[in-house]
């Protein structure tokens, strides 16, 4: 989380356990299903790992700069890709040891485009994409080099201008957004970009906050001026009716639940559940007198777990989940407050959450428990 620490939820017991101290700010999480490991990157450049449920006693690596993203590729050898803000891209082995450090070089046109990496994506073909403050890099595994894309003035099909802050894949298409507005798409087997900007019948705003692929194959985009959807069949954009009744146009996070509803978090105005069939919105806000209301009105992240529960990360009061009738949170608040920025579910159904006071587990009775037992030394 932005305020520090990491938490773990064991859904069998529904309890949180604290793993990392509050002084540790978790900025990125990645799962390696092949080795049953989780990796955590921190604001201070440290990387921690949990293997088969056991946390190492200390960081397995120190990058010396904020970790902005993590990705795990499973080929002949497991590789952990570590993106940093200012020190480029690292490739680590399963043991946490550095294999290669990729940095930008003015004399090498096929080097990393910039050392300031803002986003990273490992696509369905195991291709690594790296978004930087000065363009997009595509990793070439055969010679460990990069194919780079930059914005070209007057180039209709060149990369969008600005820092590439968001990368995601949708139906074999790469989507990316920059800090200077607009969203772009590129087929994974082509090198041309198509751009979408704020326009009548197009995007409602150039400031992209989050993206979501729904179960029908549509792309939903949360912006600072509302919600819009892209139909890949018609290649047209649409927006919900203004009468739908969203609590705010400044959206921050998106998720879809098994009932088909689109959930949209906001900045200070709670959580919206949008039914695209009836085009209606149900708004959830924090109410001090209602212990089953939303725990905080600023939502930072959303995800549905394998049991169909919607988890809500907030900016100041940790997490809660929607059970169909109200929002539930652990009975004790210590260890679960803070600004949540990342959540991931592992293959055993456990939910790992970056928050203020470390990695935690919440039991079925809603009490906060300490993580028992041994730790594995990984240095």
HELIX and SHEET records of a PDB file:
HELIX    1   1 UNK A  242  UNK A  244  5                                   3    
SHEET    1   A 6 UNK A 343  UNK A 345  0                                        
SHEET    2   A 6 UNK A 351  UNK A 353 -1                                        
SHEET    3   A 6 UNK A   7  UNK A  10 -1                                        
SHEET    4   A 6 UNK A  15  UNK A  18 -1                                        
SHEET    5   A 6 UNK A 368  UNK A 370  1                                        
SHEET    6   A 6 UNK A 361  UNK A 362 -1                                        
SHEET    1   B 4 UNK A  26  UNK A  32  0                                        
SHEET    2   B 4 UNK A  37  UNK A  42 -1                                        
SHEET    3   B 4 UNK A  46  UNK A  51 -1                                        
SHEET    4   B 4 UNK A  54  UNK A  55 -1                                        
SHEET    1   C 4 UNK A  26  UNK A  32  0                                        
SHEET    2   C 4 UNK A  37  UNK A  42 -1                                        
SHEET    3   C 4 UNK A  46  UNK A  51 -1                                        
SHEET    4   C 4 UNK A  61  UNK A  62 -1                                        
SHEET    1   D 4 UNK A  67  UNK A  74  0                                        
SHEET    2   D 4 UNK A  78  UNK A  84 -1                                        
SHEET    3   D 4 UNK A  89  UNK A  92 -1                                        
SHEET    4   D 4 UNK A  98  UNK A 102 -1                                        
SHEET    1   E 4 UNK A 117  UNK A 122  0                                        
SHEET    2   E 4 UNK A 128  UNK A 132 -1                                        
SHEET    3   E 4 UNK A 135  UNK A 140 -1                                        
SHEET    4   E 4 UNK A 145  UNK A 149 -1                                        
SHEET    1   F 4 UNK A 164  UNK A 170  0                                        
SHEET    2   F 4 UNK A 173  UNK A 178 -1                                        
SHEET    3   F 4 UNK A 183  UNK A 187 -1                                        
SHEET    4   F 4 UNK A 194  UNK A 196 -1                                        
SHEET    1   G 4 UNK A 208  UNK A 213  0                                        
SHEET    2   G 4 UNK A 219  UNK A 223 -1                                        
SHEET    3   G 4 UNK A 226  UNK A 231 -1                                        
SHEET    4   G 4 UNK A 236  UNK A 239 -1                                        
SHEET    1   H 4 UNK A 251  UNK A 256  0                                        
SHEET    2   H 4 UNK A 262  UNK A 266 -1                                        
SHEET    3   H 4 UNK A 271  UNK A 275 -1                                        
SHEET    4   H 4 UNK A 280  UNK A 284 -1                                        
SHEET    1   I 4 UNK A 299  UNK A 304  0                                        
SHEET    2   I 4 UNK A 310  UNK A 316 -1                                        
SHEET    3   I 4 UNK A 319  UNK A 322 -1                                        
SHEET    4   I 4 UNK A 327  UNK A 328 -1                                        
SHEET    1   J 3 UNK A 299  UNK A 304  0                                        
SHEET    2   J 3 UNK A 310  UNK A 316 -1                                        
SHEET    3   J 3 UNK A 338  UNK A 339 -1                                        
END                                                                             
